[in-house]
């Protein structure tokens, strides 16, 4: 009988769009003549390379009509968003508003009436250039219901300009502020676990700092995002146990078509109340994302000493003591064995990656040199190398594990934390870049580092010591971080989502895979006889390896420039040149046959150039100036509004322009320009632009740099070619009136 009722409901729903098209009279009210409107709104009017921004889809439903939550409660369809984005752009998941719980045809329904707003975060690539345009297209589909249901759709577009920094749309600020205030948020004020008891689920909520007090009077409701759980108001209950509150939620076993609903591994949903649940945010609703479940057998629950359990990069369950509980997220042994094997094989293949191979090449040369030596010493060297690899892997994975927990504690999500996440920090990338570059210079023969000085990378002039082997393992691990190998992509993604014990086992397996060939050569010295004998070829091999290290340094430079923006690339390029010059001076004049004075002078000069190079290469300070894309129409528009405008006619190939940027725009100058309301525009002549050429001719200029200050009611002021902070301070202070 229920199947028949469902069929009739679906058939009638399907007829409604037909009736709307052909107007078959009054079937099920006036729904067919009404429709929703859809609007796509961006929080920013200009985006920046690599900087996420938020867009909102707002639906306005006809009176008494409603759309549905991701879990509708029945057979109705939730909104679906299909994005067509430029290359390199990615769209995040839908951020759902809190739905209303209503009695529907199949039980409780979770609906949005009025004007629901759905937020989505968009991340552009870091390769965008200021002045570009990005067109975003959204094909949205949703279903609205009253007495009957009908499907609706809309295709919406956004055309956004690209600037050096994001520019918030002030006219939309109040709208987004209001939306976020009413949307559910992740909360660190509560910790929670869930227990599968068969016909019910218990979600235990333990309050922390900022948690609301008495939930009995809060008018609590839980809206499940998963189909196998019923709402709190649908036969559930709330009880107080000790310092915790326990939601008892009924299980939903059959869908509308009487098919079995399987139980998932986690519970998700929205916990809402009439009063704020988190006093630090004032939010009346919090999101419970992927709450891991345990199956309670009697009174026994197995616990692991870890911080937080993850499911597909999302937080799992922690108890009130901060320990993670064993959940179904623990991999069964056969699957764990497969992941461990994949990590070990991936670590083994890392030896062939261009990032690692140069260091490995030197280690093999070390084995060649050790041929015929005491077997015990060879084994000790191999073990030291393996220890360097494993300890480095443990340190990196430990930092990763702690960062994952910290990210979840701070934002309620740890999606941004993954293997190699430390490379998101430009300081780390710069450190690796400089290390690879200096080692490449050393291997090429520009200078020599004695084994007694650092023991890193080895020296062809002396046998490596135990510490040298250890640090070779450390270095191999460091340079392996930017690389990936077959099997590692999926395996690392799985490992990052595991509890502590399995998490560290997986990364240990990866380290063992990386170190295995050298451990094998150490423990079975007879294999060394298959390696070529020492000879002059080793110097050529060492120099050949330097080119791979130069390539690795080039790759890291590319990553680094993507983080600091292309217009700041000149600093690292000059910095590396300065470091190379310092290394050359050291290698040329710090030699045993030189006088002590010459050697000391070489050391001092080398240090000056190396330290100067590091200073030139360091990440630039974040500029408070926002450079908009120049157009003459934009200048005239701003002047009509009474806004002063500063235009920089520049190009990346213009060396003087780059000097001005480094020298003239000090924090004091920027503060003065901002306080006087000066809008800065950049006319980029890196590529030919007829509009810029025309404007320069109007200004009686044929070469750049050209910087012009426009003040409403005054003649434009063209600055000298070389700028100084003092000149700009005097110019702005004199020409632009204070607000």
N, C-alpha and C positions, 0 to 999 in steps of 0.2 A: 504493500500500500504506500509506503514511504517513497519507494522508487517511482511509483506512478505519480505521486504528488510532485516529486522533484522534476520528472519529465515534463509535466504540464507547466510548471513554473518556468523551466528553461525554454520551452516552446513559446510561451507567451512573451517572455523577455526577448526572444529572437524576433518575434513578429513586430515588436514596438518600433524598431528603426524602419521597417517596411511601411508601417502605418504612418510614421512621420513623413516619409517620402511621398506617399500617395494619399494621405489624409483620409483614411477609411472611417471617418466619423469619430465619435467619442468612445474610444476603447481604453478603459483604465484611466479615466481622468484626462487632463490636458497635457500630460507629460510629453507627448510627441511634438508639441509646438514650442517647447521650451528647451533651452540648451545652456550649457555653461560657457563662460568666457575664460580664456587662459592668457596669462601675461608672464613673460620671462624677464626678470630684472637682475641686473648685475650690481654688486655692492661697490665695484670700482668702475671708473670711467676709463682708466688706463691701467693696463697690466704691466708686469715686469718679468723679465726672464727668470724662470725657476721659482717664482713666488706664487703660492696657491692663492686663489681668490674664491669668493662664494657667489653663487647665483641662486635665485629663488624662482620657483614656478608657483604662481598664485592662480588658483582656480576660484571662480565665483559661480556658485551653483544657484539655480533658480530656487525660489522659496519652497521649503519642505522637501527638496531633493538632497541627496547625499552621495558621496563617494566612499571608498573603503580603505582601511588600513592594510598593511602587507599581509596580515592574517585577517581575512574578512569575517571569519567565523562560520562561513557557509561556502557557497559555490561562486559568489560574486568575485569580480576581478579587481585587484588593486591597481593603482596607476603604474604604468610602465613607461620608462624613459629610454629612448634610443638616441644616442648622441652621434652626430657627425662632426668630428673635430679636426683641426689642422694636424699635420704630422707632429708627433711628439707630445701632444696634449693628452691628458688622462682625466677621466671623470670619476669622482668618488661615489660611494653608495648614497642612496636617498636618506636624508635625515628627516624622519617622520615626526609630524606634530602628534600631540596626545589625542587619540580618538575618543569619541563618546561611545559608551556601551549601551546598546538598545536591544530590545527584544525583536528578533528577526524571524523569518520564515522557518529557519532551521535551528532556532535557539538564539543565543546571544550573538549580536553582530557588532562590529567595531567600525564606526563610521565617522566621516567628516562632513558636517553641514556648513552652510555659510560660505566662507572664503578660506579654505585651508591653504597653507604655504608649505612647500617642500623645498628644503635646502640641499644643495649639492656643491661640494668643493671641487674646483677645477684646478689642475696643476699644469702650467705651461712648461715647455722645455727651456733649459738654460741657454739654448742656442739662439733665442730670438734676438732681434736687433731693434733698438729704439727707432721709432718711425714706421715700423711694420704695422700691418693690420691683421687681426685674427678674427675670422668669422666662425661663430659657433652656431650649429643648427641642432635643434631638438625636435624629434618626432615623439610627441607625448600621446598616450592613449589611456583612457580611464573609463570607468563605468559609473553611471549615476542611477539611483533608484528612488522611486516613490511608491506608488502601488505596483508599478512595473519597473523594469530596468532598460536602459539603453546604453550603447557604447558611444563614446565621443572621442575625438582626436583633434590634434592641432599641430601644425608645424611652425615653430618659432625660431627666430634668429637673433643673434647679438653680434654687433660689429664693434670690436674694441681695438683701440690703438695701443701700441707698445711704447712704454717709456722706460727710463733707467730705474725708476722706482714706482711702485703702485700708487695711483692717485685715487683716493676714495671719492665716491660721488656723494657730495654733501646733501644733495636733495633726497638721497635714499637712506641716509644714516638713521633717521628716526624709524623708518620702516623696518630695517634689519634689527635695530635695537629692540623694538617691540616684539618682533618675531622670536628672537633669541630668548627674550624674557619669558615667553610663554611656552617655548619648546622644552621638552624634557632634556636633561643633561646628564652626563656621567657624573658620579659623585664619589669622592673619597671619604665622605663622612660615614658611609656604611660599608661593612664587609659582609659577604654573603656566601653561602654554600647551599646546595640543594640535595635532597635525598629522594631517591626513587623507592617508593614503598609498594609498588605494584599498581593498586587502583588509585592511589593519590601520590602527590609530590609535596614535600615539605621544603620551603625556602626559608632558611634561617637568616635573619637580618640582625647584625650586631652593630650597635651604634658606636661611633667614634667622635672625634672632635668635630663639632658643627652639625651633628645629627639632631633631628627633632626629638622631642621628648616622648609624650604619650601618644602612641599610634592608635589607641582605642578611640580617641576623639578626633582623629584626623580625617575621617571619612575615606578610608583607604580603598583603593581599587588596583588590581593588577590586570593589565591587558596583555595577553600572551601574543608573542610574535611567531610562535610555533603552533601547529595545528593540533598537537596531541595533548595540550593543556587547556583547561577551561579557565575562564575569568574568576577572580576572587568572589565576585557577586553571583557567580553561577554555581552555587552549592559549596563554596569554599568557606574557610574560617580563619580567624586571627587569634593567636594565643600568646601569652607572655610567659616565657620560661627563663628565669634568672635575669640576666642582663640583656637577653635577646628576645626578638619577636619572631614568631614562626607563622608563615603563611601556609595554610593547608589548602592545596589546590587539587581539584578532581581531575582525573585523567579522562580525556576524550578518546574513545576507542573506535568509533565509526564516523566516517564522513557523511555528507548529505546523500551519497549514493550507496550508503551502507557498506562501503569498503573499509577494511581494517586500516587504521592509522598507526604506522610504526612509531615507536618511541625513539626520539633522537638522543644524541649524546650530551646535549646541553639545553638549558632553558634560557630563553630571551624574552624580553618584553618591556613594558613601561609600568612603573609603579607610580601612581598619581594619588594626590590627596587634595583636600580643600585648603590646607595650610602648608607652608613650606616644609619639605622634608630635609632640606639642607639649608641651614641658617646662614652659611657662608655665601651661598649664591642666591638665596631667596627663591629657589626653584620649587614649584609645587609638584614637579614630576621628575623622576630620575630614570635613567635607562639602565636596565640590567642586561648586560651583553654576554652571551655565551657562558652562563653560569654552569660550571661543570657539575655533574651528578655523581653521587656515590650510591651504591646499593648496600643498604645496611643489613647485615646478617646478625640477628640478635642484638647485642650491644657493642659489637666490634667494628671499628673503623680503622683501617690502616693509614698511617700518616707518613709523609716524607718530609725531610727537613729542607724545604725550599721556600722560595718567596712567593711565587705566583705561577699558576699553571696556565698554559696558553692553548688556545684552539684556533688554528689557522691565523695566527698572529693576533688573536683577541684574548683578553684576560679570562682566566677561568676561576677556580674556586680557591678562596683562602678562608681559614677559620678565624675565630676571634683572637687566637693567639698569634696570628700572622703566619702559621704554617699552612702549606698546601696540603690538600687531602688527595688521596689516591683516587683518581676518577677513571672513567672509561677512556680518558685521553692518554693514559699510559699505553704504549704500544704493546700488543701481545708479542711474546718472544720471537715467533717466526718473522713477524714484520720488523721487529727491532733488529734481528740478525741481518735482514736484508738491508736495512738502512746503514747498519754498522759496516757491512761489506761494501756498500756503495761509497761511503765516506772514505774507507781505506783505499779502495781502487781509485777514487778521485784524487786522494792525496798522493798516491803513487804517480798518477798521470801529471800532477802538478809539476813534477820534476822536468817535464818536457815543455812547460810553458815558458814563453820568452822572459817573463818576469824573474823566474827562478833559475833557469838554466845556466846563466853566467856564474852564479854563486856555486851551483852544483859542479860546474866545470872545474872551478878551482879546487873543490873538495876532492874530485877524482884525481886531479894533479897531485893533491896531497897524498892520496893512496899510492900513486905511482912512485912518489919519493920514498914512501915507507916500505916499499918492496924489499924484502930481505931483512927488515929490522926485527927486533924482538916481538914475538907474537903478542905478548901481554900488552905491550905499549900500543900496538895497532888496535887491539880490542878496546883498550881504555879510550883511545881517540874516537872510535866509533860510538862507544857508549856516551861519551861527552857530547858528541854531535847530536845524538838522539835525545839526550837530556835537554840540550838547548832548544831543540824543536818542540818537545813535549811541554817544557815549562812555558815557552812562549805561547803555545796553543792554550794552555790552561789560563795564563794571564789574560790573553785576548778574549777567550770565551767567558772567563769570570767577569771581566769588564762588561761584555755583552749581556750576560745574565743580569748583572746589577742594573745596567742601563735599561734593560727591558722592564724590570720591576719599577724603576724610577719613572719611566715614561708612563706606565700604567697608573702609578700613584698620582702623577701630575695631571694627566689628561683623560684617564679612563681608557686609553688605548695605547698599544705598543706597536702599531703597524709600521711606524717609521724606523724601528730598530731591527737590524738584521746583520748578517755576517758582513763585515767590511763597513759597518755604519760609521766607524771612527773616521773613515775617509770623507765623511760629510763635513768634517772640521778642516778648514783650509790650512790651519797650522800643522795638523798631522800630515796632510798631503805635501806641504812645503818641506817638512822635515824629511820625508821619504824621498822627495824629489832631489833635495840637496845631497842626501846620502848616496843615492844612485849616481848622481852626476860626479861627485868627488871620487867614488869608487871606480867609475868609468875612466876618469882622468888617470887614476893610479894604475889601472890595468893596462891602459894604453902606453904608459911609460912617461907621462908628463912629470911625475914625481913618484917616489917610492916611500911606502909606509913600512917601517921595520916591524917584524913580528913582535918584538919586545914592546913596541909603542902601543899597538892596539890589538893585535892578533885577530883582527876582523878581516875576513876575506883571504888571509894567508899572504905569505911572501915567498917568492921563488928563490930568495937568497938563503933561507934557513928553514929547518924543519918546523912544522907547526907544533905549538905546545897544546896541552890539554885545554887551556882556556881559549886558545885559538879555535879549536874544534867546537867547543861549546858555543862561542859567539858566531861561528859559521852557521850553526843550527838556528840561533836566534835570528840572524840576518835572513836565512832562507825562509823562515816563517814570515818575517816582516814583508819581504818582497812578494810572498805568495798571496798576501791579502788582496791586492787588486785583481789577481788572476782567478779564473774559474776553469774547471775541467769538466769533461763529460761525467755524468752521474752526480755532480755536485749540486746542480741547481735545485732539483727536486729534493735531494737528500738533505741539503742544508735547510731548505724551507720546512721540511718535516722536523728536523732536529731542533730548530729554534722554537717549535711549539711544544716541546716535551718538558716534563718535570725535571728537577735538577739532576737526579742520578743518571737518567737516560740521556739528558742534554750533554753532560760532561763526558759520558762514555762515547757518544758520537764524535765529539771533537777530538777526543783522545785517539779514536780510530783514524781520523783524518791525519793527525800528526804522525801516527805510526806508519801510515801509508807513505807520507812524505819522506820519513827517515829510513824506511825499510831497506832500500838498495845499499845504503852506506853501512847500516847495521849488519847486513848480510856479508858485505865485503870485509868488515872488521872481524866478524866471528868465523868466517871461512877464508882465511888469508890465501889459501891456495887459488882462489878465484882471481887474485890480483895478477897472477902470471898471464892472464888473458888480456890485461891492459898493456898498452905499448910501453916500451922502456923509456926512462928519462932521456931527454936530449934537447937539442936546439929547438925542436918543434914546439916545446912547451911555451917559449916566449911568443911565438907566432900565435899559438892557441890562446894565450892570455890576451893578446891584443885583439884577436878576433872576438873574444867574449866581451871586450869593452864596447863594441858596437851594439851588442844586444843590450848592454846596460844603458848606453846612450839612448837607444830606442825606448827603454823603460822610462828613463828620465823624461823623454819627449812625451810619452803617454801621460805621465803624471803632470807634466806642464800643461797639457791639454785639459786635464781634469781641474787643475788649479785655476787656470784662466776662466773656465766655466763657472767657478765659484766667486772669483773676484771681478768678473766681467771683462770683456775683451779690451775695453779702453784702458784698463790698468795693466795690460800685458807688458808694456814697455819696461816697467820696474823689474819684474823677474828676468826678462831677457838681458837687460844691462847688469842685473845682479849676478846672473850665471857667468856672464862675460868677465865680470870683476873677480869672481871666485876662480875662474879658469886662469886668469892672469896671475893671481896670487899663488896658485898651485904651480904654475910654470916658473915663477920667480924662485919658489922654494926648491923645485926640482933642479933648476939650472945652477943655482949658487950655493945651496946648502949641501955641499958635498965634502967628503973628508979631506980632499986635497986643498980646499979653500982655507983662507986664513980665518981665525976666530971672528975677526971684525966683519969679514964678508958674510960669514954664516949668520951672525947675529943680525946684520942689516937685512939679510934675506928673510929671516924669521919675522922681523918687525914689519917689513913691507908686505910680506905674504899675509900676516894677520890683518893689516890695514885693509888690503883689498878683499880678503875673505869676509871680514866683519862688515865692511861696506857693502859687499854683495848681498849678504844676508839681510842687511837693513833695507837695501833697495828692493829685495824680493818679498819682504814681509807683507801680509795682507793689509790693504789700505783701510784706514778708518772709514766707517760708514758716513757718507756725506749727507747732511741735512738738506742739501739743495736737490730739488727735483727738476730735472731737465725735460721739458716737454718738447715734442717735435715742432720744429719751426715751420710756419707758413706766414706769408704776408697778411693773409686774411685773419689769422689768429692774432697777430700783432695789432691790427686795426680794431679787432673786436675788443681786446683788452684795453686799448687806449680809450675807446668809447665808454668803457665802464669805469674810467678814471684810474686804471691800474698801471703802474710803471712796469716796463718790460726791459729785460736785459738779454741780448741776443749774442750768442757765441757762434761765429762762423768758423768752423773747424774741420779737421779731417785727421784720420788716424796716421796718415803718412806725413803730417805736418809736425816736425820735431818741436818747433817753438810753441805750437799749440799745447803739446803735452807738457812742456816745461811750465807753461802758464797754469795748467790745471794742478800740477803738483805744488807750485810755489805760491800762487796768488789767493786761492780760495781757502783761507784759514778759517778755523771755527769762529773767530771774531768777525770776519767778513761775512760769513754765512749767517751768523746771528743778526748782524745789522741788516742784511738784505731781507731776511725773513721778517724782522720787526717792522721794516718799512713797506712790507707787502709787495716786494719786487718779484715778478714772475719770470723765471729763467727759461729761455728757449734755446735749443741747440739746432743750428743749421749745419748738418753733416755733409761735407763735400768729399767724403771718402770715395764715393762713386759719383760720376757725372750727374749734375742736377741743374737743368736749364733755369729753373726758378731762382736758385741761389746765385747763379752766374748773372742773371738779370739784376738781382738786387744789389750785388756787389758793384756792378757798373753804375747803378743809381747813386751808390755811395762813393763813386770815384775811386774804387779800389779794385785791383786786379789780382792781388795775392793775399793769402791768409797767413797768420791769424788776423781777424777783424772782430772786434767786440764793440757793440753799440748799446748805449743806454737810451731808452725812449721814456720820456716823462710827459704825461698829458699836458698840453698847452705850451710845451717847450720844444726847441729844436733838438734833434737827436745828437748825442755826444758820442763821437768815435774815439775810442781809447788808443793809447800807444800800442805798438805790437807786443812789447814786453810788459807784462803786468807785475805789479807788486802789491802786497797786502795794504801797504800804506796808501798807495794811489787809489785803490778801490774804496778804502774806508773814507778818504777825503771826498771822492767823487760822489758816493752814495749819500754821505752826510750832507753834502752841499746841494745836490740836485734834487734829491727825493725828500719831500716833506715828511716829517714824522707823523705817525697816525695819532 
